[in-house]
Amino acid sequence: MRIFTATVILLLMIVPIAAAQGEVAEDTLYVTGKAVVFFGPTEQEYDSLPPEEKAQIDEVLSDFYYYRENVIPFLKSNQIQEFLTAKSKIQVQLSDDQHLTFAKENFDHVVGLIMTDGKEDPEVFLGIATDMDLIDIFKDYFGLK
């Protein structure tokens, strides 16, 4: 069941996810304002893994997307945008017209997230965490109670 779930999620990530405030270039997601961007592998990245690595990543992906789903209501209730992408680059625009671009190839984890408040430097969290841990991370970064 986890393999099926991970495969379905990977297929859904292939569809470009348009940011409410901007466009998505072929390989870049553009983000402004308060947001959390969850990122994972493309279908090609997943397919290129050896079978033994796929078995390991399937469990990671299953947990990652499960916890992501659980924190979406928290993000929405705090007016924080949520994005899910497999794009190779994520560009964050800050209020001072500064653009910061993150390339997934520079990360040593296949999944993670980028938090931005649209003003200060974004923070990157690599790997997986439980939904409760993620909420604590969000509270700390966004200054929520």
C-alpha positions as CSV (number, residue, x, y, z in Angstrom):
1,M,0.0,0.0,0.0
2,R,2.9,2.4,0.8
3,I,4.4,1.8,-2.7
4,F,1.0,2.6,-4.3
5,T,0.6,5.7,-2.2
6,A,4.1,7.0,-2.9
7,T,3.6,6.3,-6.6
8,V,0.3,8.3,-6.7
9,I,1.9,11.2,-4.8
10,L,4.8,11.3,-7.2
11,L,2.5,11.3,-10.2
12,L,0.5,14.2,-8.6
13,M,3.7,16.1,-8.1
14,I,4.5,16.1,-11.8
15,V,1.5,18.3,-12.5
16,P,2.7,21.9,-12.2
17,I,1.5,23.6,-9.1
18,A,0.8,27.2,-9.8
19,A,1.5,29.6,-6.9
20,A,-1.5,31.7,-6.2
21,Q,0.6,34.8,-6.6
22,G,2.8,33.8,-9.5
23,E,3.7,31.5,-12.2
24,V,5.6,28.3,-12.4
25,A,8.3,28.0,-15.0
26,E,9.1,24.6,-16.3
27,D,11.6,23.8,-13.5
28,T,11.1,26.6,-11.0
29,L,8.4,27.3,-8.4
30,Y,8.0,31.0,-7.6
31,V,6.8,31.9,-4.1
32,T,6.0,35.2,-2.4
33,G,4.6,36.0,1.1
34,K,4.2,33.6,4.0
35,A,4.5,30.1,2.8
36,V,5.8,26.6,3.4
37,V,7.0,24.7,0.3
38,F,7.2,20.9,0.7
39,F,9.5,19.3,-2.0
40,G,10.1,15.8,-3.1
41,P,11.6,13.9,-6.0
42,T,10.3,14.0,-9.6
43,E,9.1,10.8,-11.2
44,Q,12.3,10.6,-13.2
45,E,14.4,11.0,-10.0
46,Y,12.4,8.3,-8.3
47,D,12.5,5.9,-11.3
48,S,16.3,6.3,-11.6
49,L,16.8,4.9,-8.1
50,P,18.0,1.3,-7.7
51,P,15.3,-1.1,-6.4
52,E,16.8,-1.3,-2.8
53,E,16.8,2.5,-2.6
54,K,13.2,2.7,-3.9
55,A,12.1,0.4,-1.0
56,Q,13.8,2.8,1.5
57,I,12.4,6.0,-0.1
58,D,8.9,4.6,-0.4
59,E,8.6,4.6,3.4
60,V,10.2,8.1,3.7
61,L,7.8,9.4,1.1
62,S,4.8,7.8,2.7
63,D,5.6,9.3,6.1
64,F,6.5,12.7,4.6
65,Y,3.2,13.1,2.7
66,Y,1.2,11.7,5.6
67,Y,2.6,14.3,8.0
68,R,2.3,17.1,5.4
69,E,-1.4,16.4,5.0
70,N,-1.8,16.6,8.8
71,V,-0.3,20.0,9.1
72,I,-2.2,21.7,6.2
73,P,-5.1,22.7,8.4
74,F,-2.7,24.4,10.8
75,L,-1.0,26.3,8.0
76,K,-4.4,27.4,6.6
77,S,-5.7,28.5,9.9
78,N,-2.6,30.7,10.3
79,Q,-2.9,32.2,6.7
80,I,0.3,30.5,5.6
81,Q,0.3,29.2,2.0
82,E,1.3,25.6,1.4
83,F,2.9,24.3,-1.8
84,L,3.9,20.8,-2.9
85,T,6.4,20.6,-5.7
86,A,8.9,18.3,-7.4
87,K,10.4,21.3,-9.3
88,S,14.2,21.4,-9.3
89,K,14.3,25.0,-8.1
90,I,12.3,27.1,-5.7
91,Q,12.6,30.8,-5.9
92,V,11.5,32.9,-2.9
93,Q,10.8,36.6,-3.3
94,L,11.3,38.7,-0.2
95,S,9.6,42.1,0.4
96,D,12.8,44.0,-0.4
97,D,12.7,42.6,-4.0
98,Q,15.5,40.2,-3.2
99,H,15.1,36.7,-4.8
100,L,16.6,33.6,-3.3
101,T,16.8,30.5,-5.3
102,F,17.1,27.0,-3.8
103,A,18.1,24.1,-6.0
104,K,17.1,20.7,-4.8
105,E,20.3,19.2,-6.1
106,N,22.2,21.0,-3.4
107,F,20.3,19.3,-0.6
108,D,21.4,16.0,0.8
109,H,17.8,14.7,1.4
110,V,15.2,13.8,-1.2
111,V,12.4,15.5,0.8
112,G,12.1,18.6,2.9
113,L,10.5,22.0,3.2
114,I,11.3,25.7,2.8
115,M,9.6,28.2,5.1
116,T,9.4,31.9,4.2
117,D,7.6,34.8,5.9
118,G,8.3,36.9,2.8
119,K,10.5,39.3,4.7
120,E,13.4,37.5,6.4
121,D,15.7,34.8,5.0
122,P,13.8,31.6,4.5
123,E,14.7,28.5,6.5
124,V,15.2,25.0,5.0
125,F,14.3,21.8,6.9
126,L,15.5,18.6,5.3
127,G,14.1,15.1,5.8
128,I,10.9,14.2,7.6
129,A,9.4,15.1,11.0
130,T,6.2,14.2,12.6
131,D,3.2,16.5,12.3
132,M,3.6,17.7,15.9
133,D,7.3,18.5,15.3
134,L,6.4,20.3,12.1
135,I,3.9,22.4,13.9
136,D,6.5,23.3,16.5
137,I,8.9,24.2,13.7
138,F,6.3,26.4,12.1
139,K,5.4,28.1,15.3
140,D,9.0,28.9,16.0
141,Y,9.8,30.2,12.5
142,F,6.6,32.2,12.0
143,G,6.4,33.5,15.7
144,L,3.1,31.8,16.4
145,K,1.7,30.7,19.7
